[in-house]
Amino acid sequence: MAPDFLIVGGTVLLALSVASAVAAWADARRPTVALAVVLAGVGMFAAAMMVQGGLGWRDVPEAFVRVIALVLN
C-alpha cells in the first residue's frame, strides 16, 4: 500500500505546486515554494516507482481508487 500513498501524495503535491506557481507569478515574485513542492512531489513519484513492486504511470488512477477506498472503508 505504500507506493499507492506515495503516488497519490506526489500527485496532490504537484497539483498544489501549480497553484502556488500561478499565485507567485500573479504577485510578480519568484516561485521558490512552488519549486520546493515540485521537488517533493517528483521525489514521491520516484520513490513509488523504485520501490519493489512499485507503480508505473498506468497505475496512477488505480492507486487513487485504492487510497480513497481505504480512507472511506
C-alpha positions in Angstrom: 0.0 0.0 0.0 3.0 2.4 0.5 3.5 3.0 -3.3 -0.2 3.9 -3.6 0.2 6.6 -0.9 3.4 7.9 -2.5 1.7 8.2 -5.9 -1.4 10.0 -4.5 0.7 12.3 -2.3 3.0 13.1 -5.2 0.1 13.9 -7.5 -1.5 16.2 -4.9 1.7 18.0 -4.2 2.3 18.6 -7.9 -1.2 20.0 -8.3 -0.6 22.3 -5.3 2.7 23.4 -6.8 0.9 24.6 -9.9 -1.5 26.7 -7.8 1.5 28.1 -5.9 3.4 28.9 -9.1 0.4 30.7 -10.6 0.0 32.7 -7.3 3.7 33.7 -7.3 3.5 34.7 -11.0 0.4 36.8 -10.3 2.3 38.6 -7.5 5.4 39.1 -9.6 7.7 37.1 -7.3 9.8 34.1 -7.6 8.1 30.7 -7.1 10.5 29.3 -4.6 7.8 27.4 -2.6 6.4 26.0 -5.8 9.8 24.7 -6.8 10.3 23.0 -3.4 6.8 21.4 -3.6 7.6 20.2 -7.2 10.8 18.6 -6.0 8.9 16.9 -3.1 6.2 15.6 -5.5 8.7 14.3 -8.0 10.6 12.7 -5.2 7.5 10.9 -4.1 6.8 9.7 -7.6 10.4 8.5 -7.9 10.2 6.7 -4.6 7.0 5.0 -5.6 8.4 3.8 -8.9 11.7 2.5 -7.4 10.1 0.5 -4.6 9.9 -3.3 -5.1 6.6 -4.0 -6.9 6.3 -0.2 -7.5 3.8 1.5 -9.7 4.0 2.8 -13.2 2.2 5.7 -14.9 -0.7 3.4 -15.9 -1.3 2.6 -12.2 -1.9 6.1 -11.0 -5.8 6.1 -11.4 -6.0 2.7 -9.7 -3.8 4.0 -6.9 -6.2 6.9 -6.3 -9.1 4.5 -6.2 -7.4 2.2 -3.7 -6.4 5.0 -1.4 -9.9 6.6 -1.5 -11.4 3.1 -0.8 -9.0 2.6 2.1 -9.9 6.0 3.6 -13.6 5.6 3.2 -13.7 2.0 4.4 
